[in-house]
Amino acid sequence: MGNVITFLNMKGGVGKTTLCKEIGYYLASRGDRVLLIDVDPQANLTQSIFKKYKYKHTYERENEENRNFKVCTSSINMVFNHSYIEKTVKENVILNLSDNLSIIPGDLNTIFLERTLGGSDKEQALKNFIEDFKLTDDFKYILLDCPPTYSFYTTAALLASDFYVSPIYPDSYSVLGLDLLFKAIEKLKSVHRERFKYRPIFQVGVIFSNIAKTPTTGVQNFIDEILTSNELKEKEIYFFTNAFVKNPQIPKDVGYFIVDGENNHSKMNIEVIVEEFDERITQLCPQNTLNQI
């Protein structure tokens, strides 16, 4: 049985998408079957994957860079508007990139859907899609990238998930952002109590992201403030021992992936983060062993 894991924070620019794609790509590179699902209307995860694997959406205009790219018709919109039911096959929704890595691509047009979607049946659409097609039998990890807001998309992702991960950058808003995030999750649990009564969602933990190899005094002070915050201690938050270290190449090239790069320090960094990631999931849900797929 695979694990469905959402990456989210109520604040943008904290490395959420980067961590989702780097962890997912690392897991696939080591031989695990991974499905990425881009639930964020900005579709940054999809743009990165598409550049790497040379795909483009049907609505994208041809230019010098993407002239030889393959056209992708799959989209998260097909899940939310239930059009996949008419086509009956999951292959119309899931784009297979390699033997171990697949994606349900995000779509910039998704931003216009929220006004017309709504309703509990639409919020359940992603969960139902994963269950209807038994995707946790096909994939060891299903990783969801969410927008940095409490929205329809976040609700849909969390209702489909077994776990969630929260990347943060340590600054003066971090404690407030985490507090808002956990309040939002508690509210969701209350509204959908029947769903979470029989299938709880677990907090994998908080990962400090985009941290210099040697943090400045100011950044280290913010980290210490977060770790000792009385507000957060009450919530029993797990903080990853390993921070995600800043890599200068990531913001320069949307198609860059650490595993394929030449930065050995970053490679070792993502390796230890994934080790801790695996350990946490096993610790939280030992009966759902990571060696089954």
N, C-alpha and C positions, 0 to 999 in steps of 0.2 A: 504494500500500500504506500503510495507516494504522499508527499507532504505539500500542502498548499500554503504559501507564505507571502504575506503582503509587506511591501516596503512603503512606509508612510511617515509623514510628519506634517504638522499644520503650518510649517514655515518652509518657503522655497529656498533654493540655493544652498542646501545642506548636504548635497552629494547623494541624494536618495536614488536617482536614476543611475548614476555612475556605479554605486555599490550593487544595485540590482543586476546591472548588465555584467559587471566584472565578476561577481560571485557566480552568476549563472553561467557565464562563459568558462570560468575556471572549472566548475563542476562538470560541464559537458566535455571539456578538454581532458579531464582525468577519467572519462568513460561513463559518467552518469547520464541518464536520459533526462533532459531538462526542457520544460516548456515555459517560455516567457510570455506574459500577457500584459500588454500596454493599455492600462485603463485611464491614463492621463490624456486629456484632450490635446495637450501640447505635443504629444507623440514624440518626445525626445528620444526615448528608448528605441522606438521604431526607426527614427532617422539614423541613429548610430548603427543599428543592425543592418539596415538597408544599404548604407554606404559600405559596410564591411563585406556584405554578400552580393552587392551590385543588383539591388532591386529598386523599383520605384512604384509609387501608386499610380492607378489609372488616370487620376486627375492631374498629375504632375506634367508640366510642359517639358518637352525635350530640350535639352541644352547640351553644350559641349561636354560637360562632366558626365551626364547620365545617358548619353546617346545609345550606348551599348548595354544599358541596364535591362534586366528582365522586368516585365510588368507583373505586379502583384494585385490580385483582386480580393484577397482575403482581408477581413477587417473586423475589429471588435464590434462595429456597428451591426454586423450580421447576428451577433449574439444578442445585443440589446433590443433589436427590432424583430427578433425571432425568425428572420428570413432563412436561417439555417435549417429550420424544420421542413421547409418546402424542398430543400435540396437533399435532405436526409443524410448526407455524408459529412463527417467532421473535416474531411480533407478540403472542403470548400472554405472552411473557416481558419484552419491551422496551416501555416506555411512551414514546410520542412526545409530547414537550412542545411543540415548535415545529418549524419546517422544519429547523433546525440542531441542536437539542438533544434528546437522549433519555436515559432512565435505566432501568437495571435496579434497582428499588428494594430497599433493605434491608428487613428485617422483624424486629421485636423478638422474634418467636418463633424466629428463627434461633439464639438463644442456647441453645436446648434441643437443637439438632441435632447439635452436635459429638460428644456421647456416642454417638450412634447412627450417625454417618457413618463417619469413619475410613477407612482403606484407601487404597491408591494410586489406585484407580479414581475414588474420590470427590475426591481431591486434584487429579486431572486434569480434573474435570468442567467447570470454568470455561474452561480452555484448550481442551478439546474443543468446548465450546459456541461459542466464538469462531471456532474453525477450521471446525466443521461448517457454520455459517451464513455463513462468509466475511465476518465483520463488519468486518475490516480493509479490505475492498473498499467497504464502505458508509460507514465513518467515518474521518476523518482522524486523530482522536484518540480513544482509549478510555482513560479515566482511572478508576483503581480506588482507592477509599478503604478502608484496612485498619484493624483494631483495633490498639491500642498494645501488642500482645503477640506472642510467637512462638507461633503456634497453627495449627490446621488451615486457618483462613481466610487467614492470611498466606502459608502454603505454597501454597495454591490460587491466590492472586493472583500471587505471584512466578513460579510455573510458567507462568502465562498471559502474562507480561509480557516486553517487550523492554527496558524501562528502569525505574528507580525513582528517586524523589525523596524526600529526608529533611528535612522542616522541623524546626528545633530552636529552643528558647528558651535563650539563654545564661545558664546558672546553674552551680552547683557540681556538678551531676550530668550536665552535657551531654557531657563527654568520655567518662565511663563509659557513658552511654546510646548514644553513637555507636559506641564500641568493641564493646558487646554486639550492636548492630545488624549491624555488618559481620562479626562472628564468626558470627552466625546465618545470614547470607547465604552465607558460605563453607561452613558446614556443609550448607546446602541444596544448594549446588553439588556438594558431594562425594557426597551421598546420591543426587542425581538427575544424575549426571555425564553420562549419555547425552543427556539433554534439553539440557543446557547446552553440550555438546560441539558440537552442530550448530546451536544457536540460543542464543548467549550473551546474558546480560543486562547492560546497561550502567548505570553510576551517573551520572545526570544531575547530581547534586550535592546539597549541603546548603544550605538557605535559612534564614537567621536570621529568626525570625518574631516578630510582636507587639512590635516595637522602636519606642520613642518616636522622634519626628522628630529630637529631639536626645537621644541616649542619656545616661543618668546615668553618672557616673564608674564606678560599680560594674558596670553592664552592659557598658560599653566594656572594662573590665578583663577580664571574663569572655570577651568576644569575642576580645580579643587573646590570652588564654590558650589558647583553642581553636585559633586560627589558628597559634599557635607550638608547639602540643603535639607532642612527638617521637613519641608513640604514634600520633597521627593522621597525621603526615607520612609515616610508613612505608606507610600505606594509600593514599597518593596521592589523597586526597579533594579534589574540586573544591568550593570554597565560592563561592556566588553573590556577585557584586559588590554586587548590590542586595538589601537586606533588605526583608522585608515589614513595612511600617510600621503601627503600631497605629492602629486606627480605632475610636473610642469607640462607634459605632453598632452594630458587629457583635455584641457580647455582649448588646445590648439587644433586638435584633429578629432572630429566627431566619430570617425571610423577607427580610432585607436583603441586597442585592447591590450591590457598589461601583459597577459600571457604571451602574446606574440611580439612584444616589444623587447628592448635591450636593457631596460632598467632592472637589474637583478634585485635591487633592494625592494622595489615595488612588487616583484614576483614573490619574494619571500614574505612580504607583508600580506598580500592577498591570500597566500597559502596558510599563514597562521590564523588569519581571520576566519577562513573557511573551516579550519580545524575546530576553532572555538564555536563557530556556528553549528557544526555537526554535533559537537559535545552537548551544547545547550538543548538542541532538539531531542537528542536521546535522553537527556536528563529529565526534560519536561514530559516526554511521552515515550517511555521505554518500551511499551508494548508495540509501538509503531516503529519497529526496527528499521534502520537505514540500509540494511543489507538485503532487502527483499526483492528489489528490482535490479 
